[in-house]
Amino acid sequence: MSSPQSIASVEELEDLLSQPTESVVQTLGRLKGDILVLGVAGKMGPTLARMARRASEAAGVRRRVIGVARFSDAHHQSELQAHGIETIRCDLLDEAALAALPDAPNIVFMAGMKFGSTGQEALTWAMNCHLPALVCKKYSRSRIVAFSTGNIYGLTPVTGGGSLETDAPNPVGDYAMSCLGRERIFEHFSRRLGIPMAMIRLNYACELRYGVLVDIARRVWSGETVDVAMGHLNTIWQADANAMTLQAFDHVASPPLLLNVTGPEPLSVREMAARFGELMNKRVAVSGSESPTALLANAAQALRLFGPPHVGVEQMLRWIADWVMRGGASLGKPTHFESRDGKF
């Protein structure tokens, strides 16, 4: 897959984020049946659904790719439909509406709550723990690839290379605790009902409108101070995260496969800010000092299964710097990656 020097528009960006790799085409060529994406209207859902559609077509497989969400923004629904994704409006916590959804042998579970979880703790737990139980009962005969988060590990020593899937979770705050609860509910039903699953412990998918590197770039560009207390981070280009997620259907198991999905190396916030300063010709102001711990995951298992990301860190930095300097669109959703108290 070749990479452009610059990404000119949202349309070009979303086309790039939904371009399937040959490995994804092969996976969806082997996979039997339709794909239902629950919570499709989030940051990653639209391009993941489009990638599934494009990979299926490239593999010569006729299948329905169906996206389910509340679709509070009708534009998201019409955009998906324009790219061959069937859509269904549904409040997934409405049990009657969930029960009425079509059956499908392959489920991508992307529903959940993070931003705004502080102050809405009860809804956070309902979305992140109660809903998975409802989905497992509805789709007990399906394969399920469900999103989780590296936040369930808690802070880990920077020198340790990041948390492994075998490490004991140590979540901090309602969001991370409820995400561990989500995993436990899925695991329970996987074991009890024999549902083959994979849990995608994602540490920060990044594109040009959203992500930890975008947060840093926008602060550098606007002359804001960059706090380096959370001194290190992981991130992965969103198209690579989409690809690994869809390839995980090849590896679903009962009990669930646990899979860290992120970039291959910890990144220094100070160094990322300095590089953006070079690319943008901006003076960089930082505050604080690096803590010896950070939210970091080790993606060695995913890299063994799927190979390295197709888009590396330097390419992301260059694309993001160019996009931000040109006034490119933003989703307006900072990641709060610097949060060390688990509050989002």
C-alpha positions as CSV (number, residue, x, y, z in Angstrom):
1,M,0.0,0.0,0.0
2,S,1.5,3.3,-1.1
3,S,1.2,6.4,1.1
4,P,0.5,9.9,-0.3
5,Q,2.8,12.8,0.8
6,S,-0.2,14.8,1.9
7,I,-3.9,14.1,2.5
8,A,-5.9,16.9,0.9
9,S,-9.5,16.3,2.1
10,V,-11.8,14.5,4.5
11,E,-12.9,12.3,1.6
12,E,-9.3,11.3,0.7
13,L,-8.6,10.7,4.4
14,E,-11.7,8.4,4.9
15,D,-10.8,6.5,1.7
16,L,-7.3,5.9,3.0
17,L,-8.6,4.9,6.5
18,S,-11.0,2.3,4.9
19,Q,-8.5,0.8,2.4
20,P,-8.2,-2.9,3.2
21,T,-4.8,-4.6,3.2
22,E,-4.4,-7.9,1.3
23,S,-4.5,-9.7,4.6
24,V,-7.9,-8.2,5.4
25,V,-9.2,-9.2,2.0
26,Q,-8.0,-12.8,2.6
27,T,-9.6,-12.8,6.1
28,L,-13.0,-11.6,4.8
29,G,-12.7,-14.0,1.9
30,R,-12.6,-16.9,4.4
31,L,-15.2,-15.5,6.8
32,K,-18.7,-16.8,6.3
33,G,-21.8,-14.7,6.6
34,D,-22.8,-11.1,7.2
35,I,-21.1,-8.6,9.5
36,L,-23.1,-6.4,12.0
37,V,-21.2,-3.5,13.5
38,L,-22.8,-2.3,16.8
39,G,-22.0,1.3,17.7
40,V,-20.9,2.1,14.1
41,A,-21.3,5.9,14.4
42,G,-18.2,6.5,16.6
43,K,-14.8,7.6,15.7
44,M,-13.6,4.3,14.1
45,G,-16.9,2.7,13.2
46,P,-17.6,4.3,9.8
47,T,-14.1,3.5,8.3
48,L,-14.1,0.0,9.8
49,A,-17.5,-0.8,8.2
50,R,-16.3,0.6,4.9
51,M,-13.1,-1.4,5.1
52,A,-15.2,-4.6,5.7
53,R,-17.4,-3.7,2.7
54,R,-14.4,-3.0,0.4
55,A,-12.5,-6.1,1.5
56,S,-15.6,-8.3,0.9
57,E,-16.0,-6.9,-2.6
58,A,-12.3,-7.4,-3.3
59,A,-12.6,-11.0,-2.1
60,G,-15.6,-11.6,-4.3
61,V,-17.8,-12.3,-1.3
62,R,-21.4,-11.2,-1.3
63,R,-22.4,-10.2,2.2
64,R,-24.4,-7.6,4.1
65,V,-22.4,-5.2,6.2
66,I,-24.8,-3.6,8.6
67,G,-24.1,-0.6,10.9
68,V,-26.2,0.0,14.0
69,A,-26.2,3.1,16.1
70,R,-28.5,5.9,17.4
71,F,-27.3,8.1,14.5
72,S,-27.9,11.4,16.3
73,D,-26.1,12.9,13.3
74,A,-28.1,11.9,10.2
75,H,-25.1,12.7,8.0
76,H,-23.2,9.7,9.4
77,Q,-26.0,7.4,8.4
78,S,-26.3,8.8,4.8
79,E,-22.5,8.6,4.4
80,L,-22.4,5.0,5.3
81,Q,-25.4,4.2,3.0
82,A,-23.6,5.9,0.2
83,H,-20.7,3.4,0.6
84,G,-22.9,0.3,0.6
85,I,-23.3,-0.1,4.3
86,E,-26.9,-0.9,5.4
87,T,-27.9,1.1,8.5
88,I,-30.3,0.6,11.4
89,R,-31.2,3.3,13.9
90,C,-31.3,1.7,17.4
91,D,-30.9,2.6,21.0
92,L,-29.0,-0.6,22.0
93,L,-30.1,-0.3,25.6
94,D,-33.7,-0.6,24.4
95,E,-34.0,-4.4,24.8
96,A,-37.0,-4.7,22.4
97,A,-35.1,-2.7,19.7
98,L,-32.0,-4.8,20.3
99,A,-34.0,-8.1,20.0
100,A,-35.5,-6.9,16.7
101,L,-32.1,-6.5,15.0
102,P,-31.3,-9.0,12.3
103,D,-29.2,-12.0,13.1
104,A,-25.7,-12.1,11.8
105,P,-22.9,-14.6,12.3
106,N,-20.2,-11.9,12.7
107,I,-20.5,-9.1,15.3
108,V,-18.1,-6.1,15.8
109,F,-19.0,-4.6,19.1
110,M,-17.9,-0.9,19.2
111,A,-20.6,0.5,21.5
112,G,-19.5,2.0,24.8
113,M,-19.0,5.2,26.7
114,K,-15.8,7.1,27.6
115,F,-16.1,10.8,27.1
116,G,-18.5,12.3,29.6
117,S,-18.3,9.3,31.9
118,T,-17.4,11.5,34.8
119,G,-20.8,12.7,36.1
120,Q,-22.6,10.0,34.2
121,E,-21.1,6.9,36.0
122,A,-24.4,5.0,36.0
123,L,-24.9,5.3,32.3
124,T,-21.2,4.4,31.7
125,W,-21.6,1.2,33.6
126,A,-24.9,0.4,31.8
127,M,-23.3,0.9,28.4
128,N,-20.1,-0.9,29.2
129,C,-21.3,-3.8,31.3
130,H,-25.1,-4.3,31.0
131,L,-25.2,-4.0,27.2
132,P,-22.6,-6.7,26.5
133,A,-24.8,-9.2,28.4
134,L,-27.8,-8.3,26.3
135,V,-25.7,-8.6,23.1
136,C,-24.3,-12.0,24.2
137,K,-27.9,-13.3,24.7
138,K,-29.0,-12.0,21.4
139,Y,-26.0,-13.2,19.4
140,S,-25.1,-16.3,21.3
141,R,-24.5,-18.2,18.0
142,S,-22.2,-15.5,16.5
143,R,-18.5,-14.7,16.4
144,I,-17.9,-11.5,18.4
145,V,-14.9,-9.1,18.1
146,A,-15.4,-6.6,20.9
147,F,-13.5,-3.4,21.6
148,S,-11.9,-2.8,24.9
149,T,-9.1,-0.5,26.0
150,G,-5.6,-0.6,27.3
151,N,-6.9,1.6,30.2
152,I,-7.8,-1.6,32.0
153,Y,-4.1,-2.2,32.8
154,G,-3.5,1.0,34.7
155,L,-0.2,2.8,34.9
156,T,2.9,0.7,34.2
157,P,6.7,1.4,34.4
158,V,7.9,3.1,31.2
159,T,11.0,0.9,31.2
160,G,9.0,-2.3,31.2
161,G,7.9,-2.1,27.5
162,G,4.2,-1.9,28.2
163,S,1.5,-4.2,29.7
164,L,1.0,-7.7,28.2
165,E,-2.3,-9.5,27.8
166,T,-1.2,-11.8,30.6
167,D,-0.7,-9.0,33.1
168,A,-3.3,-8.5,35.9
169,P,-5.6,-5.6,35.2
170,N,-5.4,-2.6,37.5
171,P,-8.0,-0.2,36.3
172,V,-8.3,3.3,37.8
173,G,-11.6,5.3,37.6
174,D,-15.1,4.4,36.6
175,Y,-14.4,4.3,32.8
176,A,-11.5,1.8,33.1
177,M,-13.2,-0.3,35.7
178,S,-16.4,-0.5,33.6
179,C,-14.3,-1.5,30.6
180,L,-12.8,-4.4,32.6
181,G,-16.4,-5.2,33.6
182,R,-17.3,-5.3,29.9
183,E,-14.5,-7.8,29.3
184,R,-15.6,-9.9,32.3
185,I,-19.2,-10.0,31.0
186,F,-18.1,-11.1,27.5
187,E,-15.8,-13.7,29.0
188,H,-18.5,-15.1,31.2
189,F,-20.9,-15.6,28.3
190,S,-18.1,-16.8,26.0
191,R,-17.3,-19.6,28.5
192,R,-20.9,-20.3,29.4
193,L,-22.3,-20.4,25.8
194,G,-19.2,-21.2,23.9
195,I,-19.2,-17.9,22.0
196,P,-15.9,-17.4,20.0
197,M,-14.6,-13.9,20.8
198,A,-11.7,-11.6,20.6
199,M,-11.2,-8.6,22.9
200,I,-9.4,-5.7,21.2
201,R,-7.5,-3.7,23.9
202,L,-6.9,-0.6,21.8
203,N,-4.4,2.1,22.9
204,Y,-5.3,5.1,20.9
205,A,-6.2,4.9,17.3
206,C,-5.0,8.0,15.5
207,E,-6.0,9.8,12.3
208,L,-5.8,13.4,11.3
209,R,-9.0,14.7,13.0
210,Y,-8.5,12.9,16.3
211,G,-5.9,11.1,18.4
212,V,-3.1,11.6,20.9
213,L,-0.7,13.0,18.3
214,V,-3.4,15.4,17.0
215,D,-3.8,16.7,20.6
216,I,-0.1,17.4,20.8
217,A,0.1,18.9,17.3
218,R,-2.8,21.3,18.0
219,R,-1.2,22.5,21.2
220,V,2.1,23.1,19.5
221,W,0.4,24.9,16.6
222,S,-1.6,27.2,18.8
223,G,1.3,27.9,21.2
224,E,-0.2,26.1,24.1
225,T,2.0,24.4,26.7
226,V,2.4,20.7,26.4
227,D,2.2,18.9,29.7
228,V,4.7,16.0,29.8
229,A,3.7,14.4,33.2
230,M,2.2,11.5,31.2
231,G,5.5,11.3,29.4
232,H,4.9,8.4,27.1
233,L,2.1,6.9,25.0
234,N,1.2,4.3,22.4
235,T,-0.7,5.0,19.3
236,I,-1.5,3.3,15.9
237,W,-2.8,4.7,12.6
238,Q,-6.6,4.1,12.5
239,A,-6.5,2.1,9.3
240,D,-4.0,-0.3,10.8
241,A,-6.3,-0.7,13.9
242,N,-9.3,-1.3,11.6
243,A,-7.3,-4.0,9.7
244,M,-6.1,-5.8,12.8
245,T,-9.7,-5.7,14.2
246,L,-11.1,-7.4,11.2
247,Q,-8.3,-9.9,11.0
248,A,-9.1,-10.9,14.5
249,F,-12.1,-12.8,13.2
250,D,-9.5,-15.4,12.1
251,H,-8.5,-15.9,15.8
252,V,-11.7,-15.7,17.9
253,A,-11.8,-18.3,20.6
254,S,-13.6,-19.4,23.8
255,P,-12.5,-18.1,26.3
256,P,-11.8,-14.9,24.3
257,L,-8.5,-14.0,22.7
258,L,-7.1,-10.9,24.4
259,L,-5.3,-8.7,22.0
260,N,-3.4,-5.4,22.6
261,V,-3.7,-3.3,19.4
262,T,-1.4,-0.4,19.3
263,G,1.9,0.7,17.7
264,P,5.1,-1.2,18.2
265,E,6.9,1.3,20.5
266,P,6.3,3.7,23.4
267,L,6.6,7.3,22.2
268,S,7.9,10.2,24.2
269,V,5.4,13.1,24.5
270,R,8.4,15.5,24.7
271,E,10.0,14.1,21.6
272,M,6.7,14.1,19.7
273,A,6.1,17.8,20.6
274,A,9.6,18.7,19.5
275,R,9.2,17.0,16.2
276,F,5.9,18.8,15.6
277,G,7.8,22.0,16.4
278,E,10.3,21.2,13.7
279,L,7.6,20.4,11.1
280,M,5.5,23.4,12.0
281,N,8.4,25.8,12.6
282,K,7.0,26.6,16.0
283,R,8.6,27.1,19.4
284,V,7.5,24.3,21.8
285,A,6.7,25.0,25.4
286,V,6.4,22.1,27.8
287,S,5.6,21.9,31.5
288,G,6.1,19.3,34.2
289,S,8.4,16.3,34.1
290,E,8.0,12.8,32.9
291,S,6.5,10.3,35.4
292,P,8.1,6.9,35.6
293,T,4.8,5.2,34.8
294,A,2.3,5.6,31.9
295,L,-0.6,3.9,30.2
296,L,1.3,1.6,27.8
297,A,0.6,-1.7,26.1
298,N,2.9,-4.2,24.5
299,A,1.5,-5.2,21.1
300,A,4.0,-8.0,20.4
301,Q,1.2,-10.6,20.1
302,A,-0.7,-8.6,17.5
303,L,2.5,-7.9,15.6
304,R,3.2,-11.6,15.4
305,L,-0.3,-12.3,14.1
306,F,-0.7,-9.5,11.7
307,G,2.7,-7.9,11.1
308,P,3.8,-4.3,11.7
309,P,1.5,-1.3,11.0
310,H,1.6,-0.1,7.4
311,V,1.8,3.6,8.5
312,G,4.7,4.5,10.8
313,V,5.1,7.3,13.4
314,E,7.0,9.7,11.2
315,Q,4.4,9.4,8.4
316,M,1.7,10.1,11.0
317,L,3.6,13.2,12.3
318,R,4.1,14.6,8.8
319,W,0.4,14.1,7.8
320,I,-0.9,15.5,11.0
321,A,1.4,18.6,11.0
322,D,0.4,19.3,7.4
323,W,-3.3,18.9,8.2
324,V,-3.3,21.0,11.3
325,M,-1.3,23.8,9.6
326,R,-3.8,23.9,6.7
327,G,-6.7,24.2,9.2
328,G,-8.0,20.7,8.5
329,A,-11.2,19.4,10.2
330,S,-11.2,18.2,13.8
331,L,-13.7,15.9,15.5
332,G,-13.4,18.2,18.6
333,K,-12.8,15.2,20.9
334,P,-9.5,15.5,22.8
335,T,-8.3,12.1,24.0
336,H,-7.4,13.3,27.5
337,F,-4.4,10.9,27.2
338,E,-2.6,12.9,29.9
339,S,-5.2,11.9,32.5
340,R,-3.5,9.9,35.3
341,D,-6.6,9.7,37.6
342,G,-8.9,7.8,35.3
343,K,-11.4,10.7,34.9
344,F,-12.7,11.3,31.4
